[in-house]
Amino acid sequence: MQLSQPSTRPGTAVAQRRLRTVAVFVAVILILSAGGWWLSGRLVQPAPELLVPSNTPTANTVSWISVVEELDRMRFRAFEARDRNALTLAVEPSSPAFARDVQALKEMIASNVEVSGLSTQVLVADEMFKRWSDGREFVALRVKDVRSFYDTTVDGADSAHVEERPAAWWTVTLARSNENESWRVWSVDVSE
């Protein structure tokens, strides 16, 4: 006695394959989303709540070169004045960049070093992405700049000339609390 194959309606196998494919796709997305939350929440601080790719058009076009150059000028004036309060105008006080700059400022003051003539020329400042976290807006930029020569003086007498630094790439993250607030430096990391 031979058993016959169950009858199937035409197209049922195709529909079942599509359903399985969609189910697998959704499962993969959910797994990746959960993994992404874990990574962003535990390894990257602050965790982005919302990312906007750099090619997303915005109503307000920003000249990031101008913004970065102005922040550099403000930072350098603070170093030349050896003024921590002036530094807060250019660098977010709760940021990693501020901690680094304050440490450098303390070392300058302890060693009685003064600097003059610090400046940079920003050649490129491309927006990589924006994110929002804890009520703040962040923008990550890929920046290429050249630092001019500058002079240092120790104990008001011994001076040295520091040569120009050739073009270098950086990842610069800026932060602000609202659209009416000025951007301030959050972090600066060497980029390749």
C-alpha positions in Angstrom: 0.0 0.0 0.0 1.4 3.3 -1.0 0.6 6.5 0.8 -0.1 9.5 -1.4 1.4 12.9 -0.9 -0.8 15.4 0.8 -2.3 17.9 -1.6 -1.0 21.4 -1.5 -2.4 24.5 -3.0 -0.3 26.3 -5.6 1.9 29.0 -4.0 1.7 27.7 -0.4 5.3 26.6 -0.3 6.5 30.0 -1.6 4.3 31.8 1.0 5.7 29.7 3.8 9.3 30.4 2.7 8.6 34.1 2.6 7.1 34.0 6.1 10.1 32.1 7.4 12.5 34.6 5.8 10.6 37.5 7.3 10.6 35.8 10.7 14.3 35.2 10.6 15.0 38.7 9.4 12.9 40.2 12.3 14.7 37.9 14.8 18.1 39.0 13.5 17.1 42.7 13.8 15.8 42.2 17.4 19.1 40.4 18.4 21.2 43.1 16.8 19.1 45.8 18.4 19.5 44.3 21.9 23.3 43.9 21.3 23.6 47.5 20.1 21.8 48.7 23.2 24.2 46.7 25.4 27.2 48.0 23.6 26.1 51.6 23.5 24.9 51.6 27.1 28.0 50.0 28.6 31.0 50.7 26.4 30.3 54.2 24.9 29.4 57.1 27.2 27.2 59.0 26.8 25.0 56.5 24.9 23.3 58.0 21.9 19.5 58.1 22.1 19.0 59.2 18.5 21.6 59.2 15.6 21.2 61.4 12.6 23.5 60.4 9.7 25.7 63.2 8.3 24.0 63.2 4.9 20.6 64.1 6.5 19.7 67.6 5.3 19.0 70.2 8.0 17.3 73.6 8.0 20.4 75.2 9.5 23.6 74.6 7.7 26.5 75.1 10.0 30.1 76.0 9.0 31.9 73.5 11.2 35.2 74.9 10.2 34.2 78.3 11.6 32.8 76.7 14.8 36.0 74.6 15.4 38.3 77.6 14.7 36.4 79.8 17.1 36.5 77.2 19.8 40.2 76.7 19.3 40.8 80.5 19.5 38.8 80.6 22.8 40.7 77.6 24.2 44.1 79.0 23.3 43.2 82.4 24.8 42.3 80.6 28.0 45.7 78.8 28.0 47.6 82.0 27.2 45.7 83.7 30.1 46.1 80.5 32.3 42.5 81.0 33.1 40.4 77.9 34.0 37.1 79.9 33.9 37.8 81.2 30.4 38.3 77.6 29.4 34.6 76.8 30.3 33.5 79.1 27.4 35.0 76.7 24.9 35.1 73.3 26.6 32.1 71.6 28.3 33.1 71.5 32.1 31.7 67.9 32.5 33.6 66.6 29.5 36.7 64.4 29.1 38.3 67.3 27.1 37.9 69.7 30.0 39.5 67.3 32.5 42.5 66.9 30.1 42.8 70.7 29.5 42.5 71.5 33.2 45.3 69.0 34.0 47.5 70.6 31.3 46.7 74.1 32.7 47.6 73.0 36.2 51.0 71.6 34.9 51.7 74.9 33.1 50.9 77.0 36.2 52.9 74.7 38.5 55.9 74.9 36.1 55.4 78.6 35.6 55.2 78.2 31.9 53.4 80.8 29.7 52.5 80.3 26.0 51.8 82.8 23.3 50.9 82.7 19.6 48.9 79.5 19.7 46.6 79.1 16.7 45.3 76.5 14.3 44.0 76.6 10.8 41.2 74.1 10.3 41.4 72.6 6.8 38.5 70.2 7.0 35.6 69.7 9.4 33.1 67.1 8.2 30.1 66.1 10.2 30.1 62.4 10.9 26.8 62.1 12.9 24.7 63.8 15.5 23.2 62.3 18.7 21.1 63.3 21.6 21.6 62.1 25.1 20.6 63.3 28.6 19.0 66.4 27.0 22.2 67.4 25.2 22.9 67.4 21.5 26.3 66.1 20.3 27.9 66.3 16.9 31.0 64.2 15.9 33.3 65.8 13.4 36.3 64.6 11.4 38.7 67.5 11.5 42.0 68.1 9.8 44.0 71.0 11.0 47.5 72.6 11.1 48.9 74.2 14.3 51.1 77.2 13.9 54.4 77.7 15.7 54.1 79.3 19.2 56.4 80.5 22.0 56.8 79.4 25.5 58.3 81.3 28.4 59.4 79.7 31.7 59.8 81.7 34.9 59.4 84.9 32.8 62.8 84.5 31.3 63.7 81.4 29.4 61.8 81.2 26.1 61.5 78.6 23.4 60.0 78.5 20.0 57.8 75.4 19.3 57.7 74.5 15.6 54.5 74.2 13.6 52.7 70.9 13.7 51.9 69.5 10.2 48.3 68.6 9.3 46.7 66.0 11.5 43.3 64.3 11.7 41.1 64.4 14.8 37.7 63.2 15.8 36.2 66.2 17.6 32.9 65.9 19.5 31.0 69.0 20.3 28.0 69.4 22.7 25.3 71.8 23.6 22.2 71.7 25.8 19.8 73.4 23.4 19.7 75.1 20.0 20.2 78.6 21.5 23.4 77.6 23.3 26.8 77.7 21.7 28.7 74.6 20.9 31.5 73.5 23.3 34.2 70.9 22.9 33.3 67.5 24.5 36.2 65.4 23.3 39.2 65.4 21.0 40.8 62.2 19.8 43.5 61.4 17.3 42.0 60.0 14.1 43.6 58.4 11.1 
